[in-house]
Amino acid sequence: MTIGGEHARIARLAAIYRGTPSRDVADYGIDVAIGDDAAVLVPPPGEKLVWTVDEQVDGTHFRRDLVSLHDVGYRAFMAAASDVAAMGARPWCAVSSLVLPATLNDAELDELAEGTREAADEIGVRVVGGNLARGPALAIGTSVLGTAKRALTRSGARPGDGLFVAGALGLAAAGFRALDTNVHDARIVLAVAAWRRPRARREAGLAAGASPHAHAAIDISDGLAQDAGHIARASGVAVVLHAAALINHGGLDLMGASDALGMSSVELCLYGGEDYAVVVAASAPIDGFTRIGDVRDAREMPNGARVYLGDWNGERAIDEVGFDH
Amino acid sequence: MTIGGEHARIARLAAIYRGTPSRDVADYGIDVAIGDDAAVLVPPPGEKLVWTVDEQVDGTHFRRDLVSLHDVGYRAFMAAASDVAAMGARPWCAVSSLVLPATLNDAELDELAEGTREAADEIGVRVVGGNLARGPALAIGTSVLGTAKRALTRSGARPGDGLFVAGALGLAAAGFRALDTNVHDARIVLAVAAWRRPRARREAGLAAGASPHAHAAIDISDGLAQDAGHIARASGVAVVLHAAALINHGGLDLMGASDALGMSSVELCLYGGEDYAVVVAASAPIDGFTRIGDVRDAREMPNGARVYLGDWNGERAIDEVGFDH
């Protein structure tokens, strides 16, 4: 259902989303895209579907004084695609449901959609449908379908597995903090870019999905401490994160941002969200991933907690709290 | 991505959406439902997917003084499922993205979700995932996946086809008008019910999809005049709607509502939306459908218009305007 007189806007969006994605892999099986009651797709035979939806709301997930509409569209797409990538699936098609305030003009709508198109292109996804509605605040709902021979859930981690990560940890959170507190410093440039333009970990996810050693996976949207806790609880295990490995993995970019903001690198890694890194529990290393911890038998851990941080003081349980939007 | 501290709410929703749908037909191929990064589905071999999204926003599509949260959840689901039904597809699974104002409490969230669950049950659909986000106004984004051997698009109507409808026309619009203008009259009881609890035309859609005579279809969300125009333009034809057939099809319910509101039955049929009737262009009658018009060669029509109304005065072009939310 569309708002009255919005057919011209649907045509604008269809023009932006039309055209060949930059990766040919995703451009298969699309019988009908934007312009009918629904999209019509032919799924690849023998594959499962992996399906998610994410919503980004003005004032909750972004502030228009901190980020361009192009980046809002880009970020919204990546947040949704990340869920599909983290299950080891190949992102395929998306639909985009936009709630638009009456003040948003056509040029602004184009800018938003072009950001989404750019992100979809990078991930090899075609936007095949959507919806326009009017509302008091800009909101972007993005649903992504992916395909996979098998899907990595949160629930397969086994004691003895390593915990591996692909993608930044804490960097986007540092960037958001810098923008929010108006810190300008050469050391946070990459962190700000990480927050404005996060990237779903398509290749890493596919590598994990293809590895017989990978047992469970999740994307880090709410912070490592909380999301590692999701794997631990779903799998009935405990996880120990290594502080030194986190700092090492974060590298100079994170240390620079941490210095500029006066925050600890390890805290940024544990509690910063929106990097959309992928964390995998696996019995052997996977290309593109760095080891940051271990999976343990929960019954052998001291106090019944699920997530521990290991450093020179030993291993202590940490709170599974996350990034609050 | 979820708002911080909302895991308990996801568990509440998962409990509401769990359990066997009342129609067993849809409960296949669901490997992973709510609780992981994404749902995992096994599509039926050899079938196409039909995929849509719809969004209902407080203040635009409904007003909480006119409708219960249960009905809001019900309506939001049916609006989305209707797009899938109107392509002749079997609705299968859904994801629900909720934007919740801070004032909405757990009991209200349950009521909303129970309305969605009831509608999903009626249509034989399982809700397999979703998202929770905070925002200034309640908004319900519903994405529905269906499956079909073939999908009926808007673009296959041929001169010589009849135009057929299943479901009410104008009744929901009469109900909304009665609520909005505070009219209380025994003659509008069914119209109010039609607006509060519209029903996606699953069986009619499946009958159309299975008929070799059906060439094109659409659901009436914005009013017959506009949506018949979509079929006409997409198919490169013109359509003539018969006033007497519309009045006949609307029956006593619509005539009563029309009398009580002082509005013409034909105008309600042409310009009233949100009944989610299905209109099909077909070369022979289809079970459950009533004939309301003809498909014509556009070049043989007098003035280049696409949609005409035929009555005792002859055939005249009518405006393809729709229901403005």
Interface residues (C-beta under 8 A of the other chain):
Chain A: M1 T2 I3 G4 G5 D31 V32 G35 D36 D37 A38 A39 V40 L41 V42 P43 P45 K48 L49 V50 W51 T52 V53 D54 E55 Q56 V57 D58 G59 T60 H61 A79 D83 V84 A86 M87 A89 C93 V95 S96 S97 V99 V128 G129 G130 N131 A133 R134 G135 P136 A137 A139 G141 S143 L145 G146 A148 A151 T153 R154 S155 A217 I218 D219 S221 D222 A234 G273 E274 V321 G322 F323 D324 H325
Chain B: M1 T2 I3 G4 G5 D31 V32 G35 D36 D37 A38 A39 V40 L41 V42 P43 P45 K48 L49 V50 W51 T52 V53 D54 E55 Q56 V57 D58 G59 T60 H61 A79 D83 V84 A86 M87 A89 C93 V95 S96 S97 V99 V128 G129 G130 N131 A133 R134 G135 P136 A137 A139 G141 S143 L145 G146 A148 A151 T153 R154 S155 A217 I218 D219 S221 D222 A234 G273 E274 V321 G322 F323 D324 H325
